[in-house]
Amino acid sequence: MNYNNGAKKWEPGKGYAAKSYRNFGSGAKRFSPKRPVRSFRDLEVYQKTLECSVLIDKDIIPALERVKDPKIEELSKNAMAIPLYISEGHSLRFADFALALGYIEKALSGCNRMSVYLDHIKGLYGDKVKVDLIDDLINRYVLVRGKIFRLEMSWKKFMAQDKKSPDQPR
C-alpha cells in the first residue's frame, strides 16, 4: 500500500516529519461532528435495533410461520422490546435516572436474548430459513449491544458530572 500519495519514500534522517505531514488528511476520513441528539429517534442504537426488528418481522417470521414454530409472537415481541426500552430510557434519563438505566439494562439483555433466539432458530430450521440473514442479525445485535453499553456509560458520566457542585471544576 502506498500511504504517502506519491511523496518520496521515507529515508532515515531525511526529514520524515515534514514529508509525512505534508500529505496528512489527503486520504484520511475528514472529521465531522456528530449530529445532536434531540430525541430517541436520533440515537443510532434505536435506529439499529428498530431495523433489526423490521428485518425479523419481514423476513424471519414468515419462514417460521411456514414451519409452524410456536415462538413466532415471542420472537417478534422481544425484537420490538429493545427499541422500546431505549426510547423509554431516553425519556426518563433526567426524571428518574435509575429507572432509565434499568431500561437500558433491559435493552442490553434483550440483545443477548435475541442472539440466543436467533441461534436457536438457526439450529432448528437451518435448511428452511436464511442462515446468512440470521448470522447478520446476530452480529448486528452483538455490535449494537456494545453501543448500548457505551451509551449507558456516557449517561452515567454525564450524570456524575452534573451532580458535582457548581464550585468544583468539571
Secondary structure as UniProt FT lines:
FT   TURN            5..6
FT   TURN            12..13
FT   HELIX           16..22
FT   TURN            23..25
FT   HELIX           40..42
FT   HELIX           44..55
FT   HELIX           56..60
FT   HELIX           61..66
FT   TURN            67..68
FT   TURN            70..71
FT   HELIX           72..92
FT   TURN            93..95
FT   HELIX           97..125
FT   TURN            126..128
FT   HELIX           131..163
FT   TURN            166..167
//
